[in-house]
Amino acid sequence: MYTVICIILVALLFILLFAGFKRLEKMVCSEVCAIFSNTIVYVDQLCGVNNEILSSWHKFCLKNSITSEKSFSAEKIMTEEIIFRKKEIEQLSNHNVRLSFQPSFLKTFILHKHKLSNQEIQAAIMTAESTEMELEQNFDFLIDLLKIEKTVPSSWVFAENRLKCFQHEANAMFYGALEGLCSFPKDSLTLYEQQRTRLKHLPSEIGLNKRKEDYLQLQEIEFNKAEELLKSTGELMDNGSIQVDLFGNQLFSQQVNVFFAGSKELQTERDVYSNVISQLQTKWKDKNINLYGYSFQNFEHGFMYNGHQCTYNEFIKIYTNVAIFVLNGNVGGKTKEEFDIAMDSFKESGHPIIYVYSRKSDIKNKDVETTRNRVNEEAQYWQDYSDNEQLRLLIKNDLSERLQQAYEILVETRRTTLE
């Protein structure tokens, strides 16, 4: 009897300790969530200020590069706006709540459970201050450029790319925060979900339903974008003979990303697509439309945790302007998944534009028919083709129409900018 009582008491003690630990875990996760959420909201506000200056700086540089004249009145207006935005940063900083985190053995143990360290929490706290400082330095750099008597177009490009890099680095910080939060209990993430609705400039459409590895990969993509911008700027700065009209073209351009989604067995069709992309790249490059064609072949082929499909899906959802689906033979589950991702993204944000091409065949194919029915359910349509030459013409005509629309938008932007 005594033994039974002891076992019951030990069991009750274990239950109480476990319940206490879970309660402490929720409290620690909520505390960390508050730190990350506070930082995310503040960085999002700084991105808003950055984007306002980026837009104004872009127009200012475009006008000066096209007119080839130094406008002192325009410089004065630009300088006044930068100073105004610096005061806005100061106001945001004064209203930003400075949180702190006091580590302990139990907190460290709980963080370790969620693959976080005390150093990462302290880094998140410092991110607000360091991001604010970086933005102010960028604005000071712009003011210094405006004071220089001689116009140096390559420096203007460098300044604009610094502002663009700021957004990419902020996006990377955001994905880093999600990587830290994604394993937390849902009931400790209430504050973040509330704050998420306030975000306007960070990719808040990305939720907390992914793996840590996925967020780290998205973070790496943003860092790579920033690195490519700085690399291209370095090449531009090295070219001492850069012309003003070249600078105007550098500013006044648009990128169009096309993704070929379909079975890996469709190598012939993929070659047709690649040839069309190559032809159109040459044609539209002179009009400052930068066309890029992608398929699974453009991504790393080494082993990845849980496969590569999550990378393709994120690229389709976030970075793709046009998605091309070719139905010829079996349509695998991955292709269907890619179509659902593209269609859901199109409904939410208007991109990517989707084109479906289906090869005519006397033999009925269940997978193709199922996909066609899926297209019909969305009140969309596909285009039939009989051979690869017709497929080439269809892809070329559709992409040419889309590129023409992008060019017309650029022309209109240029016209309104110069008014």
C-alpha positions, 0 to 999 in steps of 0.5 A: 500500500505504501509503495502504491501511494509513493508511486502515485505521489511521484506521478503527481509530482511529475505531472505538476513539474511537467505542467509547470515546465509547459507553462514556463515554456509558453511564457518564454516563447511568448516573451521571445515572440514579443521581441521578434514581433516588435523588431519586425514591425519596426523594421517594416516601418523603416522599410516604408520610409526607405521605399518612399525615398527610393521612389523619389530618388529614382524619379530624381535620377531619371529626370537628371539622366534624361535631361543631362542637366544638373537641376539645383531646384530638384536637388533642393527638393530631394534634400529637403525630403531626405531630411524630412524622412530622417526626422520621421525615423527619429519619431519612429525610434522614439515610439519604438518599445525597447525590449530586453531578455534576461537569460537563465538556465531554464530559458536557455534550455527551452530555447535550445529545444526550439533550436535558438540561442540567447545570442540570437535573441540578443541579435534580434533586439539589436536588429532594430537599432542597427537597421535604423542606423543603416538607413540613416547612413544611406540617407546621409550618403544621398545628401553627400552625393547631392552636395557634389558639384559634378554629376557622377551617374555611377554613384547614383546607381550605387546609392539607389542599389543601397536602398534596394539592398536595404529592402532585401536585407530586411526581408532576410531578417524577416525570414530569420525571425520566422525561422526562430518562431516557427517551432513555437507553440501556437498559443504563444504566437498570438502577438505575432499573428496580431502584428502580422496584419500591420505589415505593409512592406515585408513579405507577410504572406509567408506564414509560420507553417514551414520548416526552419530549413525553408525559411533559411533558404528564403533568407539566403535568396534575399541575401543573394539578391542584395549581393548581386545588386552590389556586385552589378554596382561594382562592375558599373563603378569600375567602368569609368567611361559610363554614359549618362544615357546608360545610367538612365537605362539602368534605372529605367528597366523591368525584370520578367521571370518565367517559370516552366512547370511540368514533368521532368520528362518533357525535355524536348518541350523544355528545349523549345521553351529555352530557345524562345526565351533566348530569342526574346531576351535578345529582342527585348534587352534593348528596350530594357525588358530583362527576361529570365527563363527558369525551370527545375534545371536552374536550381541546385540538384544536390540532396535537400531535406524533404526535397526540392519541391518547396523551393520551386513552389516558393519561387513560383509564388513569390518571384515568378511573373509568368508560369508555363504549364505543358501537358503531354502525357502523364501529369505528376502530383508535383506538377498539379501541386505547382499549378495549385500554388500558381493559381492560388497566388494568382487569385491573391496577388494577380501573379503569376500569369498562367499559360497552359498548353495541352498536346492534342492526342487521339489517346485519352490520358486520365492525368491530362483530362484531370488537369484540364478539368481543374483549369475549367473549374477556375474558369480559365482555358488551355491552348491545344498544340499538335507539334513542337513547332506550334508549341514554340509559336504559342509560347513566343506569341504569348510571352511577346504579348506579355513583354509588350505590356511590360514595355508599355507600362515602362513607357507610361512610367517614364512619361508620368515621371518626367511631367 
